[in-house]
Amino acid sequence: MDTVLPLDRMTVEEKLRVIEVLWDDLCRHEKQLPVTDWQKQLLDERKQQIQTGKAKFSDWDAAKKRIRERTS
């Protein structure tokens, strides 16, 4: 299926909204997404860092706010 978006006529906000919609849809079907060996290894390493306290999770809304503050 070919989907054509008018990217040259879309605002940045519209493009970001499309990305969010796509991401939400992919998350609903995560079992269908392939995971490569290097991705699995990276996820295992990050899981280990969380379990040992070397890393921690950030609330997604707080993380987006920090990113926006750094880039604006």
VEXVO-638192 format. One record per residue (C-alpha): residue in one letter; x, y, z. Coordinates in steps of 0.05 Angstrom, whole numbers, padded with zeros to 5 digits, m for minus. Layout:
<site resn="A" c1="X" c2="Y" c3="Z"/>
...
***
This chain:
<site resn="M" c1="00000" c2="00000" c3="00000"/>
<site resn="D" c1="00028" c2="00067" c3="m00020"/>
<site resn="T" c1="00010" c2="00126" c3="00024"/>
<site resn="V" c1="00027" c2="00195" c3="00001"/>
<site resn="L" c1="00029" c2="00252" c3="00050"/>
<site resn="P" c1="00034" c2="00325" c3="00029"/>
<site resn="L" c1="00098" c2="00334" c3="00069"/>
<site resn="D" c1="00117" c2="00398" c3="00033"/>
<site resn="R" c1="00051" c2="00429" c3="00054"/>
<site resn="M" c1="00049" c2="00403" c3="00125"/>
<site resn="T" c1="00071" c2="00443" c3="00186"/>
<site resn="V" c1="00122" c2="00416" c3="00234"/>
<site resn="E" c1="00066" c2="00406" c3="00285"/>
<site resn="E" c1="00025" c2="00366" c3="00234"/>
<site resn="K" c1="00085" c2="00322" c3="00217"/>
<site resn="L" c1="00099" c2="00309" c3="00291"/>
<site resn="R" c1="00026" c2="00290" c3="00301"/>
<site resn="V" c1="00031" c2="00240" c3="00244"/>
<site resn="I" c1="00093" c2="00210" c3="00277"/>
<site resn="E" c1="00056" c2="00205" c3="00343"/>
<site resn="V" c1="m00004" c2="00170" c3="00310"/>
<site resn="L" c1="00042" c2="00121" c3="00275"/>
<site resn="W" c1="00081" c2="00108" c3="00339"/>
<site resn="D" c1="00017" c2="00096" c3="00379"/>
<site resn="D" c1="m00006" c2="00047" c3="00326"/>
<site resn="L" c1="00060" c2="00010" c3="00326"/>
<site resn="C" c1="00058" c2="00005" c3="00402"/>
<site resn="R" c1="m00010" c2="m00029" c3="00398"/>
<site resn="H" c1="00021" c2="m00082" c3="00353"/>
<site resn="E" c1="00089" c2="m00089" c3="00386"/>
<site resn="K" c1="00089" c2="m00164" c3="00383"/>
<site resn="Q" c1="00092" c2="m00160" c3="00307"/>
<site resn="L" c1="00155" c2="m00116" c3="00307"/>
<site resn="P" c1="00219" c2="m00152" c3="00293"/>
<site resn="V" c1="00276" c2="m00144" c3="00343"/>
<site resn="T" c1="00347" c2="m00155" c3="00319"/>
<site resn="D" c1="00400" c2="m00188" c3="00361"/>
<site resn="W" c1="00437" c2="m00123" c3="00374"/>
<site resn="Q" c1="00371" c2="m00089" c3="00396"/>
<site resn="K" c1="00357" c2="m00147" c3="00443"/>
<site resn="Q" c1="00427" c2="m00142" c3="00472"/>
<site resn="L" c1="00419" c2="m00067" c3="00482"/>
<site resn="L" c1="00352" c2="m00076" c3="00516"/>
<site resn="D" c1="00381" c2="m00130" c3="00561"/>
<site resn="E" c1="00439" c2="m00084" c3="00580"/>
<site resn="R" c1="00390" c2="m00027" c3="00596"/>
<site resn="K" c1="00346" c2="m00074" c3="00637"/>
<site resn="Q" c1="00408" c2="m00094" c3="00677"/>
<site resn="Q" c1="00426" c2="m00021" c3="00688"/>
<site resn="I" c1="00356" c2="m00008" c3="00715"/>
<site resn="Q" c1="00359" c2="m00069" c3="00761"/>
<site resn="T" c1="00427" c2="m00049" c3="00789"/>
<site resn="G" c1="00406" c2="00024" c3="00799"/>
<site resn="K" c1="00456" c2="00051" c3="00748"/>
<site resn="A" c1="00398" c2="00080" c3="00707"/>
<site resn="K" c1="00327" c2="00100" c3="00720"/>
<site resn="F" c1="00263" c2="00114" c3="00681"/>
<site resn="S" c1="00238" c2="00183" c3="00667"/>
<site resn="D" c1="00165" c2="00202" c3="00662"/>
<site resn="W" c1="00152" c2="00212" c3="00587"/>
<site resn="D" c1="00117" c2="00279" c3="00596"/>
<site resn="A" c1="00174" c2="00305" c3="00639"/>
<site resn="A" c1="00225" c2="00278" c3="00589"/>
<site resn="K" c1="00190" c2="00313" c3="00531"/>
<site resn="K" c1="00189" c2="00378" c3="00571"/>
<site resn="R" c1="00264" c2="00373" c3="00584"/>
<site resn="I" c1="00278" c2="00359" c3="00511"/>
<site resn="R" c1="00235" c2="00418" c3="00489"/>
<site resn="E" c1="00270" c2="00464" c3="00538"/>
<site resn="R" c1="00339" c2="00442" c3="00513"/>
<site resn="T" c1="00322" c2="00451" c3="00440"/>
<site resn="S" c1="00283" c2="00516" c3="00441"/>
***
